[in-house]
C-alpha cells in the first residue's frame, strides 16, 4: 500500500464492540443493522474530529464572558451514501453531521468548490465500486483533500487499488481484513449485508 494513503482504524472500544457484533454469524438481523448504524456513528465522530471547521466567538455566561466554539455553518457538506451499506452507516451518523445535503446511490450533477464531501462506502475490496465513485468525484472537481471516505471494513488489496490513483485519500474504517484470492470475500469479514440489513432494496433470494 502506498504510504501516503491515510487509512485510520480508530481504537475506540465501541467501534471494536460493534465490529464484533457484525462478525458474529448468529447476531439477529435487527441487531446487525443496529451494529452497522453504530459503526457509522462512531467512525463519523472520529473522522470529524480534525475535519469539521469551527469558529471562535465570545459567549455570555452566567459569570461573564468566555470563549465559545461553534461549527462553521458557512462550510457546506455533501453526503453521498452507497446503497445499502452506506445508507446504514449514514443512518447512525446523521445526528452528528451539521449542515449537510444527502445524495443516495447517485452523485449530484455538480458540487460547489467550497463543499466538503463525506462518502459512506460499501466494504472496500478489489471488486467494490468505491474506486469508481472516487473517479466520478474527481471528474466533478472534488479532490481527495475534500473527501472523508468512511467504510465499515476493507482489504489491503482493495486499498492498494485506491492508492494507485488517489494516494492522498483519507479513509476511516473499523478493520482491515484479508481478501480471499478466489472468492474476493473478506476474511473473517462481516457477512453479506444484503442478506442481513433491515433496510434492503432487493429480494434476499
Rosetta blueprint (number, residue, H / E / L):
1 X L
2 X L
3 X L
4 X L
5 X L
6 X E
7 X E
8 X E
9 X L
10 X L
11 X L
12 X L
13 X H
14 X H
15 X H
16 X H
17 X H
18 X H
19 X H
20 X H
21 X H
22 X H
23 X H
24 X L
25 X L
26 X L
27 X L
28 X L
29 X H
30 X H
31 X H
32 X H
33 X H
34 X H
35 X H
36 X H
37 X H
38 X H
39 X H
40 X H
41 X H
42 X H
43 X H
44 X H
45 X H
46 X H
47 X H
48 X H
49 X L
50 X L
51 X L
52 X L
53 X L
54 X E
55 X E
56 X E
57 X E
58 X E
59 X E
60 X E
61 X E
62 X L
63 X L
64 X E
65 X E
66 X E
67 X E
68 X E
69 X E
70 X E
71 X E
72 X L
73 X L
74 X L
75 X L
76 X L
77 X E
78 X E
79 X E
80 X E
81 X E
82 X L
83 X L
84 X L
85 X H
86 X H
87 X H
88 X H
89 X H
90 X H
91 X H
92 X H
93 X H
94 X H
95 X H
96 X H
97 X L
98 X L
99 X L
100 X E
101 X E
102 X E
103 X E
104 X E
105 X L
106 X L
107 X L
108 X L
109 X L
110 X L
111 X L
112 X L
113 X L
114 X L
115 X L
116 X E
117 X E
118 X E
119 X E
120 X E
121 X L
122 X L
123 X L
124 X E
125 X L
126 X L
127 X L
128 X L
129 X L
130 X H
131 X H
132 X H
133 X H
134 X H
135 X H
136 X H
137 X H
138 X H
139 X H
140 X L
141 X L
142 X L
143 X L
144 X H
145 X H
146 X H
147 X E
148 X E
149 X E
150 X E
151 X L
152 X L
153 X L
154 X E
155 X E
156 X H
157 X H
158 X H
159 X H
160 X H
161 X H
162 X H
163 X H
164 X H
165 X H
166 X L
167 X L
168 X L
169 X L
170 X E
171 X E
172 X E
173 X L
174 X L
175 X L
176 X E
177 X E
178 X E
179 X E
180 X L
181 X L
182 X L
183 X L
184 X L
185 X L
186 X E
187 X E
188 X L
189 X L
190 X L
191 X L
192 X L
193 X H
194 X H
195 X H
196 X H
197 X L
198 X L
199 X L
200 X L
201 X L
202 X L
203 X L
204 X L
205 X L
